[in-house]
């Protein structure tokens, strides 16, 4: 007869065996945006801010990739917590961040334009630049996505916002270390970071 103690240990042992079985092999994740609006067991995507800015024009300038870890965007661990495999992005991380920034600004009511589109009114537009510090998803029992970006906004020659924004996101429990779950976790983390930027921008921008 199996003791109560052993019965209690069985789910953990099964989880360890399962995690060990899928802990090897590079994962190739396509980073997409926005993240899905409904993920069972994980966080839920949301609009960065419900308030709109009625078409205030925004120009997205240079966004640098200053990550110290660029060869991967995440890792896979076995049941003992050992880092056993890489997660790499199949698309350009910088382009993905810029696309997400544009999507969230438009979603918050801003109008993202190019300098040539507004001519002499370029100074009155909000000029946004930034630097990507971290895009990474560490995984063991759960997915733990981290997105850290430094963003600056200038309007009429005056710096109105300049801060480091840290976001977190998770697709929930890690059952099979899937590429899609890494992408979802990182998308949610980036959305969290950009949402904090837009909330601050809303309070500082001139209409």
C-alpha positions as CSV (number, residue, x, y, z in Angstrom):
1,X,0.0,0.0,0.0
2,X,1.3,3.5,-0.9
3,X,1.5,5.7,2.2
4,X,-0.2,9.1,2.3
5,X,3.2,10.8,2.2
6,X,4.0,9.0,-1.0
7,X,0.6,9.7,-2.5
8,X,1.2,13.4,-1.9
9,X,4.6,13.2,-3.6
10,X,3.3,11.5,-6.8
11,X,2.0,14.7,-8.6
12,X,5.4,16.3,-7.9
13,X,7.3,13.3,-9.2
14,X,5.2,13.1,-12.3
15,X,5.7,16.8,-12.9
16,X,9.5,16.4,-12.6
17,X,9.5,13.5,-15.0
18,X,7.4,15.4,-17.5
19,X,9.5,18.6,-17.3
20,X,12.7,16.6,-17.7
21,X,11.2,15.0,-20.8
22,X,10.6,18.2,-22.6
23,X,13.5,20.3,-21.2
24,X,15.9,19.9,-24.2
25,X,15.9,21.4,-27.6
26,X,16.0,25.0,-28.7
27,X,12.6,26.7,-28.8
28,X,11.9,29.1,-31.7
29,X,9.3,31.7,-30.7
30,X,7.6,34.1,-33.0
31,X,7.0,37.3,-31.0
32,X,3.6,38.6,-31.9
33,X,1.6,41.6,-30.7
34,X,-0.8,42.2,-29.2
35,X,-0.9,39.2,-27.0
36,X,-4.1,37.1,-27.0
37,X,-7.1,38.6,-25.1
38,X,-7.8,35.4,-23.2
39,X,-5.3,32.9,-21.9
40,X,-6.6,30.2,-19.5
41,X,-4.4,30.1,-16.4
42,X,-2.4,33.2,-17.4
43,X,-2.7,36.9,-17.4
44,X,-5.2,38.7,-19.6
45,X,-4.2,41.2,-22.2
46,X,-5.7,44.7,-21.7
47,X,-5.7,48.1,-23.2
48,X,-2.8,50.3,-21.9
49,X,-5.2,53.0,-20.9
50,X,-8.9,53.6,-21.5
51,X,-8.5,57.4,-21.7
52,X,-7.9,58.7,-25.3
53,X,-5.8,61.6,-26.4
54,X,-8.0,62.6,-29.4
55,X,-5.5,62.2,-32.1
56,X,-2.4,63.8,-30.6
57,X,0.4,63.1,-33.1
58,X,3.3,60.9,-32.1
59,X,6.5,60.3,-33.9
60,X,8.4,57.1,-32.9
61,X,12.1,57.8,-33.4
62,X,15.2,55.7,-32.7
63,X,14.6,52.7,-30.4
64,X,18.0,51.0,-29.6
65,X,18.4,47.4,-28.6
66,X,20.7,47.5,-25.6
67,X,20.0,44.1,-24.1
68,X,23.0,42.4,-22.5
69,X,21.5,39.0,-23.5
70,X,20.7,39.1,-27.3
71,X,21.2,35.5,-28.4
72,X,18.0,34.3,-26.7
73,X,14.8,35.6,-25.2
74,X,14.2,32.9,-22.7
75,X,15.3,29.6,-21.3
76,X,14.0,26.1,-20.6
77,X,14.6,24.4,-17.3
78,X,14.3,20.7,-16.3
79,X,12.5,19.4,-13.3
80,X,15.5,20.1,-11.1
81,X,15.7,23.8,-12.1
82,X,18.7,23.4,-14.4
83,X,18.9,25.7,-17.5
84,X,18.9,23.1,-20.3
85,X,17.9,24.9,-23.6
86,X,17.6,28.3,-25.2
87,X,14.5,30.1,-26.5
88,X,15.3,32.3,-29.5
89,X,13.1,34.8,-31.3
90,X,12.4,34.1,-35.0
91,X,11.8,37.7,-35.7
92,X,13.6,41.0,-34.9
93,X,13.1,42.0,-31.3
94,X,13.6,45.7,-31.9
95,X,11.0,45.8,-34.7
96,X,8.6,43.9,-32.4
97,X,9.0,46.4,-29.6
98,X,8.5,49.3,-32.0
99,X,5.3,47.7,-33.5
100,X,4.0,47.1,-30.0
101,X,4.7,50.7,-29.0
102,X,2.9,52.0,-32.1
103,X,-0.1,49.6,-31.5
104,X,-0.6,50.7,-27.9
105,X,-0.2,54.4,-28.7
106,X,-2.9,54.2,-31.4
107,X,-5.0,52.1,-29.1
108,X,-4.8,54.8,-26.4
109,X,-6.0,57.4,-28.9
110,X,-2.8,58.9,-30.2
111,X,-2.0,59.1,-33.9
112,X,1.4,57.7,-34.8
113,X,2.8,59.5,-37.8
114,X,6.0,60.0,-39.8
115,X,7.7,63.4,-39.7
116,X,7.0,63.9,-43.4
117,X,3.3,63.5,-42.7
118,X,3.0,66.7,-40.6
119,X,5.7,69.0,-42.0
120,X,6.2,72.2,-40.0
121,X,4.1,70.8,-37.1
122,X,6.8,68.3,-36.2
123,X,7.8,70.0,-33.0
124,X,4.2,70.0,-31.6
125,X,4.1,66.3,-32.1
126,X,5.3,64.0,-29.3
127,X,8.6,62.6,-30.3
128,X,9.3,59.2,-28.6
129,X,12.7,57.5,-28.5
130,X,14.0,54.7,-26.3
131,X,16.2,51.8,-25.5
132,X,15.4,48.1,-24.9
133,X,17.0,46.8,-21.7
134,X,15.5,43.4,-21.2
135,X,13.2,41.0,-23.1
136,X,13.4,37.7,-21.4
137,X,11.2,34.9,-20.1
138,X,12.6,32.6,-17.4
139,X,10.6,29.4,-16.9
140,X,10.3,26.7,-14.3
141,X,6.9,25.8,-13.0
142,X,5.4,29.0,-14.5
143,X,6.4,31.4,-17.3
144,X,7.9,34.6,-16.0
145,X,8.3,37.2,-18.7
146,X,10.2,40.4,-18.2
147,X,10.3,43.5,-20.5
148,X,12.3,46.5,-19.5
149,X,12.4,49.6,-21.8
150,X,13.7,53.1,-21.3
151,X,11.4,55.6,-23.1
152,X,11.6,59.3,-23.5
153,X,9.0,61.7,-24.9
154,X,9.8,65.3,-26.1
155,X,7.1,67.8,-27.2
156,X,7.8,71.4,-28.3
157,X,11.5,70.9,-27.6
158,X,10.8,70.0,-23.9
159,X,11.3,66.6,-22.4
160,X,8.0,65.6,-20.8
161,X,8.6,62.0,-19.9
162,X,11.9,60.0,-19.4
163,X,11.8,56.8,-17.3
164,X,12.6,53.1,-17.2
165,X,9.5,51.0,-17.4
166,X,9.5,47.4,-16.2
167,X,6.7,45.0,-17.2
168,X,6.0,41.4,-16.2
169,X,3.7,38.8,-17.8
170,X,2.9,35.1,-17.7
171,X,1.1,32.6,-19.7
172,X,0.5,30.6,-16.5
173,X,1.7,27.1,-15.6
174,X,4.5,25.6,-17.6
175,X,3.4,22.2,-18.9
176,X,5.5,21.8,-22.0
177,X,7.6,24.9,-22.5
178,X,5.9,25.8,-25.7
179,X,7.0,28.5,-28.1
180,X,3.6,30.1,-28.0
181,X,3.6,30.4,-24.3
182,X,6.9,32.2,-24.3
183,X,5.6,34.6,-26.9
184,X,2.4,35.3,-24.9
185,X,4.4,35.9,-21.7
186,X,6.7,38.3,-23.4
187,X,3.9,40.1,-25.1
188,X,2.1,40.6,-21.8
189,X,5.2,41.8,-20.2
190,X,5.9,44.3,-22.9
191,X,2.2,45.5,-22.8
192,X,2.6,46.0,-19.0
193,X,5.8,48.1,-19.5
194,X,4.3,50.2,-22.4
195,X,1.1,50.7,-20.5
196,X,3.0,52.4,-17.6
197,X,4.7,54.7,-20.1
198,X,1.4,55.7,-21.7
199,X,-0.2,56.3,-18.4
200,X,2.6,58.8,-17.5
201,X,2.5,60.3,-21.0
202,X,-1.2,60.9,-20.7
203,X,-0.6,63.1,-17.7
204,X,2.2,65.2,-19.3
205,X,1.3,65.6,-22.9
206,X,-0.1,68.9,-24.3
207,X,-3.1,68.8,-26.6
